[in-house]
Amino acid sequence: MAKLNYEQESSTGISNIISNRTTIKGDVISDGDLKIDGNVEGSLNIKGKLIIGDSGKISGNITCQNADISGKVEGNILVKELLSLQTNATINGDISIGKLSIEPGAAFTGKCSMTSNSNKPIMEQPLSSEIK
């Protein structure tokens, strides 16, 4: 179900791709990076970087090292380092992150917890907003 494109892997560093014509029902676990342009109904546990493209849609919880999100997520997100919400991103769920970047136009509804290097929350604040 996951599409491996060696040519794209060498130029982008992404080793696993779920295309926009693919739907996965079940949990996804990856030791490398993952790009999702399709639909996933289940939890994601990614040890590397997660990229959710404009057409990507996730219904489930996410755990990863870093993430760039342009698509839609319905679920909680735990990113150990940097979470980047791109202009088209729509998030419904709580996030726990090391660092956060939100572009104008991204929508986020949920609570945000930032963690220090020791993974203890340093800030927790309810947040329900749409950035335009």
CYANA upper distance limits for C-alpha pairs under 8 A (distance plus 0.5 A):
  1 MET  CA     18 ILE  CA      7.66
  1 MET  CA     22 THR  CA      7.63
  1 MET  CA     24 ILE  CA      7.83
  2 ALA  CA     16 ASN  CA      6.85
  2 ALA  CA     17 ILE  CA      6.24
  2 ALA  CA     18 ILE  CA      5.44
  2 ALA  CA     19 SER  CA      8.15
  3 LYS  CA     16 ASN  CA      6.70
  3 LYS  CA     17 ILE  CA      5.53
  3 LYS  CA     18 ILE  CA      6.19
  3 LYS  CA     19 SER  CA      7.44
  4 LEU  CA      9 GLU  CA      8.44
  4 LEU  CA     15 SER  CA      6.89
  4 LEU  CA     16 ASN  CA      5.76
  4 LEU  CA     17 ILE  CA      6.50
  5 ASN  CA      9 GLU  CA      6.57
  5 ASN  CA     15 SER  CA      7.79
  5 ASN  CA     16 ASN  CA      7.96
  5 ASN  CA     17 ILE  CA      7.95
  6 TYR  CA     10 SER  CA      6.80
  6 TYR  CA     15 SER  CA      7.90
  7 GLU  CA     11 SER  CA      7.24
  8 GLN  CA     12 THR  CA      6.38
  8 GLN  CA     13 GLY  CA      7.97
  8 GLN  CA     14 ILE  CA      7.63
  9 GLU  CA     13 GLY  CA      5.26
  9 GLU  CA     14 ILE  CA      5.31
  9 GLU  CA     15 SER  CA      5.64
  9 GLU  CA     16 ASN  CA      8.42
 10 SER  CA     14 ILE  CA      8.23
 13 GLY  CA     33 ASP  CA      8.11
 14 ILE  CA     32 GLY  CA      8.26
 14 ILE  CA     33 ASP  CA      5.78
 14 ILE  CA     34 LEU  CA      6.53
 14 ILE  CA     35 LYS  CA      7.32
 15 SER  CA     32 GLY  CA      7.06
 15 SER  CA     33 ASP  CA      6.33
 15 SER  CA     34 LEU  CA      6.97
 16 ASN  CA     32 GLY  CA      8.11
 16 ASN  CA     33 ASP  CA      6.92
 16 ASN  CA     34 LEU  CA      5.30
 16 ASN  CA     35 LYS  CA      6.77
 17 ILE  CA     34 LEU  CA      6.32
 17 ILE  CA     35 LYS  CA      5.26
 17 ILE  CA     36 ILE  CA      6.37
 17 ILE  CA     37 ASP  CA      8.17
 18 ILE  CA     22 THR  CA      6.88
 18 ILE  CA     34 LEU  CA      8.36
 18 ILE  CA     35 LYS  CA      6.80
 18 ILE  CA     36 ILE  CA      5.26
 18 ILE  CA     37 ASP  CA      6.37
 18 ILE  CA     38 GLY  CA      6.30
 19 SER  CA     36 ILE  CA      6.93
 19 SER  CA     37 ASP  CA      5.49
 19 SER  CA     38 GLY  CA      5.62
 20 ASN  CA     36 ILE  CA      8.10
 20 ASN  CA     37 ASP  CA      5.02
 20 ASN  CA     38 GLY  CA      4.29
 20 ASN  CA     39 ASN  CA      7.81
 20 ASN  CA     55 SER  CA      6.93
 20 ASN  CA     56 GLY  CA      7.48
 21 ARG  CA     38 GLY  CA      6.41
 22 THR  CA     38 GLY  CA      5.63
 22 THR  CA     39 ASN  CA      6.89
 23 THR  CA     38 GLY  CA      6.45
 23 THR  CA     39 ASN  CA      5.09
 23 THR  CA     40 VAL  CA      6.24
 23 THR  CA     41 GLU  CA      8.20
 24 ILE  CA     39 ASN  CA      6.77
 24 ILE  CA     40 VAL  CA      5.28
 24 ILE  CA     41 GLU  CA      6.64
 24 ILE  CA     42 GLY  CA      8.36
 25 LYS  CA     40 VAL  CA      6.51
 25 LYS  CA     41 GLU  CA      5.24
 25 LYS  CA     42 GLY  CA      6.56
 26 GLY  CA     40 VAL  CA      7.94
 26 GLY  CA     41 GLU  CA      6.53
 26 GLY  CA     42 GLY  CA      5.19
 26 GLY  CA     43 SER  CA      7.62
 27 ASP  CA     41 GLU  CA      8.09
 27 ASP  CA     42 GLY  CA      5.15
 27 ASP  CA     43 SER  CA      5.18
 27 ASP  CA     44 LEU  CA      6.40
 27 ASP  CA     45 ASN  CA      8.43
 28 VAL  CA     42 GLY  CA      7.70
 28 VAL  CA     43 SER  CA      6.77
 28 VAL  CA     44 LEU  CA      5.36
 28 VAL  CA     45 ASN  CA      6.78
 28 VAL  CA     46 ILE  CA      8.37
 29 ILE  CA     44 LEU  CA      6.52
 29 ILE  CA     45 ASN  CA      5.32
 29 ILE  CA     46 ILE  CA      6.30
 30 SER  CA     34 LEU  CA      7.91
 30 SER  CA     45 ASN  CA      6.98
 30 SER  CA     46 ILE  CA      5.39
 30 SER  CA     47 LYS  CA      6.81
 30 SER  CA     48 GLY  CA      8.31
 31 ASP  CA     46 ILE  CA      6.63
 31 ASP  CA     47 LYS  CA      5.47
 31 ASP  CA     48 GLY  CA      7.02
 32 GLY  CA     46 ILE  CA      7.30
 32 GLY  CA     47 LYS  CA      6.45
 32 GLY  CA     48 GLY  CA      5.45
 32 GLY  CA     49 LYS  CA      7.81
 33 ASP  CA     46 ILE  CA      7.42
 33 ASP  CA     47 LYS  CA      7.72
 33 ASP  CA     48 GLY  CA      5.13
 33 ASP  CA     49 LYS  CA      5.18
 33 ASP  CA     50 LEU  CA      6.39
 34 LEU  CA     46 ILE  CA      7.87
 34 LEU  CA     48 GLY  CA      8.05
 34 LEU  CA     49 LYS  CA      6.91
 34 LEU  CA     50 LEU  CA      5.52
 34 LEU  CA     51 ILE  CA      6.76
 35 LYS  CA     50 LEU  CA      6.40
 35 LYS  CA     51 ILE  CA      5.05
 35 LYS  CA     52 ILE  CA      6.32
 35 LYS  CA     53 GLY  CA      7.72
 36 ILE  CA     50 LEU  CA      8.33
 36 ILE  CA     51 ILE  CA      6.70
 36 ILE  CA     52 ILE  CA      5.33
 36 ILE  CA     53 GLY  CA      6.55
 36 ILE  CA     56 GLY  CA      6.05
 36 ILE  CA     57 LYS  CA      8.48
 37 ASP  CA     52 ILE  CA      6.66
 37 ASP  CA     53 GLY  CA      5.49
 37 ASP  CA     54 ASP  CA      7.39
 37 ASP  CA     55 SER  CA      5.65
 37 ASP  CA     56 GLY  CA      4.58
 37 ASP  CA     57 LYS  CA      8.00
 38 GLY  CA     55 SER  CA      6.83
 38 GLY  CA     56 GLY  CA      5.26
 38 GLY  CA     57 LYS  CA      6.89
 39 ASN  CA     56 GLY  CA      6.30
 39 ASN  CA     57 LYS  CA      5.29
 39 ASN  CA     58 ILE  CA      6.41
 40 VAL  CA     57 LYS  CA      6.90
 40 VAL  CA     58 ILE  CA      5.42
 40 VAL  CA     59 SER  CA      6.77
 40 VAL  CA     60 GLY  CA      8.30
 41 GLU  CA     58 ILE  CA      6.56
 41 GLU  CA     59 SER  CA      5.29
 41 GLU  CA     60 GLY  CA      6.61
 42 GLY  CA     58 ILE  CA      7.98
 42 GLY  CA     59 SER  CA      6.55
 42 GLY  CA     60 GLY  CA      5.23
 42 GLY  CA     61 ASN  CA      7.67
 43 SER  CA     59 SER  CA      8.13
 43 SER  CA     60 GLY  CA      5.19
 43 SER  CA     61 ASN  CA      5.26
 43 SER  CA     62 ILE  CA      6.32
 44 LEU  CA     60 GLY  CA      7.81
 44 LEU  CA     61 ASN  CA      6.82
 44 LEU  CA     62 ILE  CA      5.23
 44 LEU  CA     63 THR  CA      6.61
 44 LEU  CA     64 CYS  CA      8.36
 45 ASN  CA     62 ILE  CA      6.63
 45 ASN  CA     63 THR  CA      5.36
 45 ASN  CA     64 CYS  CA      6.49
 46 ILE  CA     50 LEU  CA      7.34
 46 ILE  CA     62 ILE  CA      8.43
 46 ILE  CA     63 THR  CA      6.65
 46 ILE  CA     64 CYS  CA      5.13
 46 ILE  CA     65 GLN  CA      7.60
 47 LYS  CA     63 THR  CA      8.49
 47 LYS  CA     64 CYS  CA      5.95
 47 LYS  CA     65 GLN  CA      6.32
 48 GLY  CA     64 CYS  CA      6.73
 48 GLY  CA     65 GLN  CA      5.79
 48 GLY  CA     66 ASN  CA      7.17
 49 LYS  CA     64 CYS  CA      7.04
 49 LYS  CA     65 GLN  CA      6.28
 49 LYS  CA     66 ASN  CA      5.18
 49 LYS  CA     67 ALA  CA      6.02
 49 LYS  CA     68 ASP  CA      8.45
 50 LEU  CA     64 CYS  CA      7.22
 50 LEU  CA     65 GLN  CA      8.31
 50 LEU  CA     66 ASN  CA      6.75
 50 LEU  CA     67 ALA  CA      5.11
 50 LEU  CA     68 ASP  CA      6.91
 50 LEU  CA     69 ILE  CA      8.49
 51 ILE  CA     67 ALA  CA      6.19
 51 ILE  CA     68 ASP  CA      5.33
 51 ILE  CA     69 ILE  CA      6.36
 51 ILE  CA     70 SER  CA      8.48
 52 ILE  CA     56 GLY  CA      5.86
 52 ILE  CA     57 LYS  CA      8.09
 52 ILE  CA     67 ALA  CA      8.34
 52 ILE  CA     68 ASP  CA      6.84
 52 ILE  CA     69 ILE  CA      5.24
 52 ILE  CA     70 SER  CA      6.25
 52 ILE  CA     71 GLY  CA      6.19
 53 GLY  CA     69 ILE  CA      6.99
 53 GLY  CA     70 SER  CA      5.57
 53 GLY  CA     71 GLY  CA      5.89
 54 ASP  CA     69 ILE  CA      8.46
 54 ASP  CA     70 SER  CA      5.29
 54 ASP  CA     71 GLY  CA      4.89
 54 ASP  CA     72 LYS  CA      8.42
 54 ASP  CA     88 ASN  CA      7.17
 54 ASP  CA     89 ALA  CA      8.07
 55 SER  CA     70 SER  CA      8.45
 55 SER  CA     71 GLY  CA      6.22
 56 GLY  CA     70 SER  CA      8.11
 56 GLY  CA     71 GLY  CA      5.35
 56 GLY  CA     72 LYS  CA      6.88
 57 LYS  CA     71 GLY  CA      6.36
 57 LYS  CA     72 LYS  CA      5.24
 57 LYS  CA     73 VAL  CA      6.38
 58 ILE  CA     72 LYS  CA      6.75
 58 ILE  CA     73 VAL  CA      5.23
 58 ILE  CA     74 GLU  CA      6.64
 58 ILE  CA     75 GLY  CA      8.25
 59 SER  CA     73 VAL  CA      6.57
 59 SER  CA     74 GLU  CA      5.31
 59 SER  CA     75 GLY  CA      6.62
 60 GLY  CA     73 VAL  CA      8.04
 60 GLY  CA     74 GLU  CA      6.63
 60 GLY  CA     75 GLY  CA      5.33
 60 GLY  CA     76 ASN  CA      7.71
 61 ASN  CA     74 GLU  CA      8.23
 61 ASN  CA     75 GLY  CA      5.27
 61 ASN  CA     76 ASN  CA      5.28
 61 ASN  CA     77 ILE  CA      6.35
 62 ILE  CA     75 GLY  CA      7.83
 62 ILE  CA     76 ASN  CA      6.80
 62 ILE  CA     77 ILE  CA      5.21
 62 ILE  CA     78 LEU  CA      6.57
 62 ILE  CA     79 VAL  CA      8.45
 63 THR  CA     77 ILE  CA      6.57
 63 THR  CA     78 LEU  CA      5.24
 63 THR  CA     79 VAL  CA      6.45
 64 CYS  CA     78 LEU  CA      7.00
 64 CYS  CA     79 VAL  CA      5.62
 64 CYS  CA     80 LYS  CA      7.05
 65 GLN  CA     79 VAL  CA      5.88
 65 GLN  CA     80 LYS  CA      5.40
 65 GLN  CA     81 GLU  CA      6.20
 65 GLN  CA     82 LEU  CA      8.01
 66 ASN  CA     79 VAL  CA      6.23
 66 ASN  CA     80 LYS  CA      7.12
 66 ASN  CA     81 GLU  CA      5.97
 66 ASN  CA     82 LEU  CA      5.53
 66 ASN  CA     83 LEU  CA      6.36
 67 ALA  CA     79 VAL  CA      7.39
 67 ALA  CA     82 LEU  CA      6.99
 67 ALA  CA     83 LEU  CA      5.38
 67 ALA  CA     84 SER  CA      6.65
 68 ASP  CA     83 LEU  CA      6.61
 68 ASP  CA     84 SER  CA      5.23
 68 ASP  CA     85 LEU  CA      6.62
 68 ASP  CA     86 GLN  CA      7.53
 69 ILE  CA     83 LEU  CA      8.28
 69 ILE  CA     84 SER  CA      6.71
 69 ILE  CA     85 LEU  CA      5.57
 69 ILE  CA     86 GLN  CA      6.33
 69 ILE  CA     89 ALA  CA      6.37
 70 SER  CA     85 LEU  CA      6.91
 70 SER  CA     86 GLN  CA      5.43
 70 SER  CA     87 THR  CA      7.16
 70 SER  CA     88 ASN  CA      5.59
 70 SER  CA     89 ALA  CA      4.75
 70 SER  CA     90 THR  CA      8.10
 71 GLY  CA     88 ASN  CA      6.80
 71 GLY  CA     89 ALA  CA      5.36
 71 GLY  CA     90 THR  CA      6.87
 72 LYS  CA     89 ALA  CA      6.34
 72 LYS  CA     90 THR  CA      5.26
 72 LYS  CA     91 ILE  CA      6.45
 73 VAL  CA     90 THR  CA      6.86
 73 VAL  CA     91 ILE  CA      5.45
 73 VAL  CA     92 ASN  CA      6.72
 73 VAL  CA     93 GLY  CA      8.26
 74 GLU  CA     91 ILE  CA      6.78
 74 GLU  CA     92 ASN  CA      5.45
 74 GLU  CA     93 GLY  CA      6.63
 75 GLY  CA     91 ILE  CA      8.28
 75 GLY  CA     92 ASN  CA      6.70
 75 GLY  CA     93 GLY  CA      5.28
 75 GLY  CA     94 ASP  CA      7.71
 76 ASN  CA     92 ASN  CA      8.24
 76 ASN  CA     93 GLY  CA      5.20
 76 ASN  CA     94 ASP  CA      5.27
 76 ASN  CA     95 ILE  CA      6.25
 77 ILE  CA     93 GLY  CA      7.72
 77 ILE  CA     94 ASP  CA      6.82
 77 ILE  CA     95 ILE  CA      5.14
 77 ILE  CA     96 SER  CA      6.77
 78 LEU  CA     95 ILE  CA      6.35
 78 LEU  CA     96 SER  CA      5.30
 78 LEU  CA     97 ILE  CA      6.44
 79 VAL  CA     83 LEU  CA      6.73
 79 VAL  CA     95 ILE  CA      8.29
 79 VAL  CA     96 SER  CA      6.78
 79 VAL  CA     97 ILE  CA      5.30
 79 VAL  CA     98 GLY  CA      7.25
 80 LYS  CA     96 SER  CA      8.37
 80 LYS  CA     97 ILE  CA      6.15
 80 LYS  CA     98 GLY  CA      5.97
 81 GLU  CA     97 ILE  CA      6.79
 81 GLU  CA     98 GLY  CA      5.07
 81 GLU  CA     99 LYS  CA      6.39
 82 LEU  CA     97 ILE  CA      7.22
 82 LEU  CA     98 GLY  CA      6.42
 82 LEU  CA     99 LYS  CA      5.14
 82 LEU  CA    100 LEU  CA      6.29
 82 LEU  CA    101 SER  CA      8.05
 83 LEU  CA     97 ILE  CA      7.18
 83 LEU  CA     98 GLY  CA      8.34
 83 LEU  CA     99 LYS  CA      6.77
 83 LEU  CA    100 LEU  CA      5.50
 83 LEU  CA    101 SER  CA      6.74
 84 SER  CA    100 LEU  CA      6.52
 84 SER  CA    101 SER  CA      5.14
 84 SER  CA    102 ILE  CA      6.45
 84 SER  CA    103 GLU  CA      8.40
 85 LEU  CA     89 ALA  CA      6.24
 85 LEU  CA    100 LEU  CA      8.40
 85 LEU  CA    101 SER  CA      6.60
 85 LEU  CA    102 ILE  CA      5.24
 85 LEU  CA    103 GLU  CA      6.65
 85 LEU  CA    106 ALA  CA      6.83
 86 GLN  CA    102 ILE  CA      6.89
 86 GLN  CA    103 GLU  CA      5.77
 86 GLN  CA    104 PRO  CA      8.37
 86 GLN  CA    105 GLY  CA      8.35
 86 GLN  CA    106 ALA  CA      6.58
 87 THR  CA    102 ILE  CA      8.28
 87 THR  CA    103 GLU  CA      5.72
 87 THR  CA    104 PRO  CA      6.25
 87 THR  CA    105 GLY  CA      5.20
 87 THR  CA    106 ALA  CA      5.15
 88 ASN  CA    105 GLY  CA      6.92
 88 ASN  CA    106 ALA  CA      6.01
 88 ASN  CA    107 ALA  CA      8.35
 89 ALA  CA    105 GLY  CA      8.32
 89 ALA  CA    106 ALA  CA      5.40
 89 ALA  CA    107 ALA  CA      6.66
 90 THR  CA    106 ALA  CA      6.61
 90 THR  CA    107 ALA  CA      5.22
 90 THR  CA    108 PHE  CA      6.44
 91 ILE  CA    107 ALA  CA      6.66
 91 ILE  CA    108 PHE  CA      5.19
 91 ILE  CA    109 THR  CA      6.65
 91 ILE  CA    110 GLY  CA      8.45
 92 ASN  CA    108 PHE  CA      6.66
 92 ASN  CA    109 THR  CA      5.49
 92 ASN  CA    110 GLY  CA      6.66
 93 GLY  CA    108 PHE  CA      8.35
 93 GLY  CA    109 THR  CA      6.71
 93 GLY  CA    110 GLY  CA      5.31
 93 GLY  CA    111 LYS  CA      7.69
 94 ASP  CA    109 THR  CA      8.10
 94 ASP  CA    110 GLY  CA      5.10
 94 ASP  CA    111 LYS  CA      5.10
 94 ASP  CA    112 CYS  CA      6.43
 95 ILE  CA    110 GLY  CA      7.74
 95 ILE  CA    111 LYS  CA      6.75
 95 ILE  CA    112 CYS  CA      5.44
 95 ILE  CA    113 SER  CA      6.78
 96 SER  CA    112 CYS  CA      6.36
 96 SER  CA    113 SER  CA      5.09
 96 SER  CA    114 MET  CA      6.24
 96 SER  CA    115 THR  CA      7.65
 97 ILE  CA    112 CYS  CA      8.24
 97 ILE  CA    113 SER  CA      6.86
 97 ILE  CA    114 MET  CA      5.51
 97 ILE  CA    115 THR  CA      6.59
 98 GLY  CA    114 MET  CA      5.95
 98 GLY  CA    115 THR  CA      5.59
 98 GLY  CA    116 SER  CA      6.90
 98 GLY  CA    117 ASN  CA      8.16
 99 LYS  CA    114 MET  CA      7.40
102 ILE  CA    106 ALA  CA      7.10
103 GLU  CA    131 ILE  CA      8.24
104 PRO  CA    131 ILE  CA      5.85
104 PRO  CA    132 LYS  CA      5.40
105 GLY  CA    130 GLU  CA      7.62
105 GLY  CA    131 ILE  CA      5.69
105 GLY  CA    132 LYS  CA      4.83
106 ALA  CA    130 GLU  CA      7.01
106 ALA  CA    131 ILE  CA      6.20
106 ALA  CA    132 LYS  CA      7.64
107 ALA  CA    129 SER  CA      7.13
107 ALA  CA    130 GLU  CA      4.94
107 ALA  CA    131 ILE  CA      6.54
108 PHE  CA    127 LEU  CA      8.34
108 PHE  CA    128 SER  CA      6.90
108 PHE  CA    129 SER  CA      6.38
108 PHE  CA    130 GLU  CA      6.55
109 THR  CA    127 LEU  CA      6.97
109 THR  CA    128 SER  CA      4.97
109 THR  CA    129 SER  CA      6.58
109 THR  CA    130 GLU  CA      8.26
110 GLY  CA    126 PRO  CA      7.10
110 GLY  CA    127 LEU  CA      6.11
110 GLY  CA    128 SER  CA      6.25
111 LYS  CA    124 GLU  CA      7.81
111 LYS  CA    125 GLN  CA      6.65
111 LYS  CA    126 PRO  CA      4.93
111 LYS  CA    127 LEU  CA      5.67
111 LYS  CA    128 SER  CA      8.00
112 CYS  CA    124 GLU  CA      6.43
112 CYS  CA    125 GLN  CA      6.41
112 CYS  CA    126 PRO  CA      6.91
112 CYS  CA    127 LEU  CA      7.03
113 SER  CA    121 PRO  CA      6.67
113 SER  CA    122 ILE  CA      7.94
113 SER  CA    123 MET  CA      6.14
113 SER  CA    124 GLU  CA      5.02
113 SER  CA    125 GLN  CA      7.32
114 MET  CA    121 PRO  CA      6.16
114 MET  CA    122 ILE  CA      6.34
114 MET  CA    123 MET  CA      5.95
114 MET  CA    124 GLU  CA      7.27
115 THR  CA    119 ASN  CA      5.48
115 THR  CA    120 LYS  CA      5.80
115 THR  CA    121 PRO  CA      4.90
115 THR  CA    122 ILE  CA      5.94
115 THR  CA    123 MET  CA      7.78
116 SER  CA    120 LYS  CA      6.44
116 SER  CA    121 PRO  CA      7.17
116 SER  CA    122 ILE  CA      6.84
